[in-house]
């Protein structure tokens, strides 16, 4: 089970986003995949 106070201990962090000037010409995903460490920290935050 996660930490009940995880959302207080860890700030919200989003994966890196591609700059608008680069993504204006395509319909691809604009958020990069996050590293596993960042995902694990955000999972604890959300539980």
Protein Blocks (a to p, Z undefined) as FASTA:
>chain_A
ZZfklmmmpccdddddddfklmmmpcbdfbdcddfklmmmmmmmmZZ
